[in-house]
Amino acid sequence: MPVSEETLERIQGYSIVRITETDGHGQPELETYALRHEAGGQLDEFADYLDAVKTLNRILFPLPGLPEVRLNKAG
């Protein structure tokens, strides 16, 4: 399965990356979200974008984090 990655957010050296696996026809089969740091690589992977945001906000506390808003899914 081909895999593509797209950075959705960057803040304080951290990033949330959407990882999409597609089938042979280019249709998405699996979508996950990785939480990464520029110095340490990937910290964790989540099935839901909002879970990645909540974890990032806990890491950044007491600094301001990202708004906890769900992504709209194309359908």
N, C-alpha and C positions, 0 to 999 in steps of 0.2 A: 504494500500500500504506500503510495506517495504521501509524504508528510510536508506540510508547510507551517511556517511560524510567522506570527505577526505581533509586534510589540504594541500593546494597547495603552499602557500607562508607564511613565517614568517619574520617580520621585526619590530624592535623597540617595541615589545610587541603586535603588531597587527598581525592578520592572515586572510588570505582569504581561505574560506572553500567551497569546492564543495559539494552541497547537491543533491543527486540523489534519486528520487522516482521511484520505479519499479512496474510493474504489477505482477500478480500471477505467470507469467512464467519467471520472472527475467529480462524482457525487460525494458529498461529505458523509462519512460513516461514523466518525468519532471526533468529538471536540473536547479538549481539556485546556486548563489554564495553569501555566507554570509561574511560580514566584521565584525570581532570580535576583542575585546581587552581583554587581559588576566585579567585585573582588573575590567572591566565593562560589560562583556558579549557581546552579539550581538548588533552591532551598526546599521546595515542595511542589506537588502538582495536585490540582483540584478539578473536580467535575463541573463546578459552578464558578463563574466569575465572581459572584458576590462573596463566596467563601475565601477566595484569594485576596479580595479587598479587605475583608475583616481581619485576616491574619496579618496582612501588611500593616494595617492600622494599629494592631496590638504591638507589633515590632517597633513602630515609629513613636508610640506613646511616650512622652507627652507632646511630641511634635504633632502639628496638624497632619492628618492623613487625607485619604481620598473619600469623596462622598460615597455612601453605601447605596448605590443605585444599580438595579439590575440592567444588563444589556438587553436590548430588543433582539430577539432571534428572528432571522429571516425564515420564512416558511412558505 
